[in-house]
Amino acid sequence: MAASRAPVRVEFPGSLDELLAGRLELPEGEPLAYALFAHCFTCGKDAVAATRISRALTDVGVAVLRFDFTGLGQSGGDFANSNFTSNVDDLVRAASYLRDNREAPSILIGHSLGGAAVLVAAAQLPEVRSVVTIGAPADPTHVLELLGDSVADVRTDGSAEISLGGRPFRIQRQFLRDLEEQQQLKQVAQLSAALLVLHSPIDQTVSVDNARQIFDAARHPKSFVALDGADHLLTAPADAQFAADVIGAWARRYVPALTTAAATDPSAAALEPGVVRVTENGKGPYGQTVTTNEHTILSDEPEPLGEGTGMSPYDLLLAGLGACTTMTLRMYATRKKLPLERVEVTLSFSRVRDDASTEPPTVGYEQIDRNIVVVGNLTPEQRESLLAIADKCPVHRTLHSDVRLTTRIESGVISD
C-alpha cells in the first residue's frame, strides 16, 4: 500500500475567468495516474466524501485533484452567475491545468451533481479512460427538487435566495434554464470511457432508480456497485473507504498505468483461472483483498467487529450462489428460447436453533433462503421449470454435496 504526501494547494482560472482553488492529493513516489474529483451540489472540495475518497486513492498510486466550483469554498466568483454548464467548463479547465502542469486525468469521479457533470465533461477530455459516478442523478434537473418552493420565486422574480445545509445561496433564472436544457442520458449513451456507477440503495436524496437509468443508458464496459447502507454524502468513514477501494480496484482494468502496476506487483502474481487468493489488506483488523486472475473485490466483517470495508464472508457465499443461480437460469432460458427478460435473486443466511417443543424436536441447522424474481411473459409451467433448474445450478449442487476440503499451512513472505 502506497503512502501519501501532504496535499498541494493549486489555483487555476475557471470558466468565468475567476481563480478556482484546489487540492492535489499525491501518493508517495511518482503517480501512476491522475484523477479529477467533482463534488456535490453546493458542497466543496473539502467535503467528507471528496476528502476521504481522494486520499484513499493515493494508496493505489492515483493522484487526485479536487477543487471548489465557481463561487464555492475558496474559489472566486459569484455562485449566482454559475450553472451546470459552467461547472462542466470548470472541470474541463481543471483537466487542462493537470494536462499543462502534471498529466491529463485518465479518471473522472463525480459525487451527486458532480457525477452528472463528469458524465458530460468526459466527451471533451480525450485522455479519460474511466468515469465514476457516486449517487448521481440521471437528470440534472433533479436539483430542482432540493430547491422546493424557491423555484417558483426564481421563475417569477428572476432570482431568489435559498438555504441549503444551513448556508444561503442565490439562484438566478438562467440556472434553472440551463438545467432544463441538459440532455444527460444522451451524453451517457455516447460515453466512450468505461463507466462505474456507485449508488446507495437507501439514498434519500437521489434515489437508486437514477443509477439504473444511467447504467441502462450507457454502453459497455459498465459496472454497478451498491453502497449498501450508505447515506447520500457517505458520511460514515467505512462507506467512503469502500467506495475508494472499489474505484481503485476497478480502474486498474481501464487505466494502462494501473494495469501495468498491478501486473508487476509481487502480491498480484498471476493466478490460474479458478484460483482465488485472499490477503489481509490492513484496512481495519479484518479487512481482506480477494483476488482472481482478472478481478479484485474486498471482504470484511461488519461493524462493530470489523469496519465494513467489504462484503462479509457469508455475503460472498450468498453472492456466489446468487450469481450462479441467475447465470444458470439465463443459460436455460436461452437454450429453451423462453421469454425471460430479467432475473433477480435475493438471498439471506440464518442459523436455526434446536427447538424441543416441536414433534419430533427440531435439530439446529443453517439455512439459506433464496427468492427468485423473474420478469417476462412466462407461463406458469415455464416458471416452474425455471424453479427446478435453479436447484441444479453448480454452486447449489456443491453446497448439497459431500465436499472434501483439504488444508495445509506454510511459512512464507506476503508482499504488501
Buried (B, 14 or more C-beta within 10 A) or exposed (E): EBEBEEBEEBBBBBBBEBEBBBBBBBBEEEBBBBBBBBBBBBBBBBBBBBBBBBBBBBBBBBBBBBBBBBBBBBBBBEBBBBBBBBBBBBBBBBBBBBBEEBBBBBBBBBBBBBBBBBBBBBBEBEBBBBBBBBBBBBBBBBBBEBBEEBBEBBEEEEBBEBEBEEEEBBBBBBBBEBBEEBEBBEBBEEBEBBBBBBBBEBBEBBBBEBBBBBBEBBEEEBBBBBBEBBBBBBEBBBBBBBBBBBBBBBBBBBBEBBBEBBEEEEBBEEEEEEEEBEBEBEBBEBBBBBBBEEEBBBBBBBEEEBBBBBBBBEBBBBBBBBEBBBBBBBEBBEEEEBEBEEBEBEBEBEEEEEEEEEEEEEEEEEEBEBEBEBEBEBEEEBBEBBEEBBEEBEBBEEEEEEEEEEEEEEEEEEEE
